[in-house]
Amino acid sequence: MRPIFVLLRKDFANFFRNKAAVSLTFIVPFVMIYLFGQIFGVNRKDSGPTGIPLAVVNAGDHPAAAKLVAALKAEKSFRVISEFTNPDGTKRPLAEADLKPAMQAPGAPYRFALVLPADLVGAGSLGLKLRIFSNPRNEIETQTVNGMLQKTIFTNVPQLLGESLQANARRFLGDEKFQAFNGGIAQAVARGFGGDPAAIQRAIESGDFGAAAFGNAAGTGNSNPTADFFARIVKIESVQVVGANVKSPAATGIVGGWAIQFLLFALSASATSLFRERDAGIFQRILAAPVTRSQILWSKFAYGVLLGIFQLMVLFCAGRLLFGIEVEQHVVRLLVVCAFAAAACTSFGMLLAAVSPNAEAASGLATFLIMTMSSLGGAWFPISLMPEFIQQFSKLTLVYWSMEGFSAVLWAGQSFVQLLPILGILGGITTAVMALAIWRFNRSRIFD
């Protein structure tokens, strides 16, 4: 038995000396569990999404509109944006004309907006009129936002409709007859069901007619008959700002995220081949020829970029065949975005090879960073469903900006000029990371 224990101790010693194996076994799962716990709201009182940006335009001065805006601000799922910042830094109330340009811009501050028009509560008719603007780039996010909006609106509809009815009744009857009418209803309710007539009259005048009870009484087995009842008299006009003509919207958003994740794994693996070439003595033979170290590094970079472009285009073409993604009409702009994304991913792989002592350590670090960037950058699920403090880190990842580029081309159909901010950021990431990698390579012993 003693030889077995000695060999067992040897295996554990080798394991704990291998930092890559230790990180993959303990650190990576720990971080992933933490991230998923934060994203899905484990141990939070409210496990739903928080802080989804929602632009709200209040075009009128009706009290019902102000109450609905207040209800939206009280909803934790939304971060209500109601002001527009001018170029000089001053602010003004958001207008409907501001919505489409903001939602179509790269890195849009919001993808959903609610407009409360001046005729929110119609004069002479019972009902509410609303307009919802959306850039439904992700189906999960869109369904979540629509559901939360409808919940908030329909929760406040009974009182708002009551106010609408009261306003119309006051206009047609006049103040004196209106007060007498409400007083008569209050007296009848008090005699039939009990209660203080004055309190009942105040409730009626505030718009509270017990509409929820009537909705439940009129239900036909629906789990939420009140919402179903009021859905018939709330007029919501939906305006899709971006992507209205996209044939396969769900696949258009998903394929880009998975493509960039697999590209990161592939290019990180190709970068770690530097260690295999070093161990095989290839560098010594190459350096004996009129070749410099920087030429070796730049050849690896060019190889990674070309491989990345080819892999991304193959995956997008597969998406075209399998899911009908519209690629051919955007192929030139898509190639440009793929080139910049591949350059950023290649620089990332080069930096991993530059800071790692061996191939195993580089592989372990790559797995950890790629999974973290993919989860934070939106490759797995919508960023807006994450806690706000985690969303702040999303824009620091190259996954986020690569996906923004793919969506700008395939989803929004943006021009080269509109793509320049995203391409500039990806180019800046590539330049900074490659400069750091080359600096680190020049001080390492990988070519010795």
Secondary structure, DSSP 8 states (H G I E B T S, - for coil): -HHHHHHHHHHHHHHHH-HHHHIIIIIHHHHHHHHHHHHTTTT-SS-S---EEEEEEE-S--HHHHHHHHHHHH-TTEEEE-EEE-TTS-EEE--GGGHHHHHHSTT-S-SEEEEE-TTSB-TTS--EEEEEEE---SHHHHHHHHHHHHHHHHHHHHHHHHHHHHHHHHHHH-HHHHHHHHHHHHHHHHHHH-S-HHHHHHHHHTT---HHHHHHHT-SS-SSHHHHHHHTTEEEEEEE-S-TT-S-HHHHHHHHHHHHHHHHHHHHHHHTHHHHHHHTTHHHHHHTSS--HHHHHHHHHHHHHHHHHHHHHHHHHHHHHHH----GGGHHHHHHHHHHHHHHHHHHHHHHHHH-SSHHHHHHHHHHHHHHHHHHHTSSS-GGGS-HHHHHHHTTSHHHHHHHHHHHHHTS---HHHHHHHHHHHHHHHHHHHHHHHHHHHTSSTT-
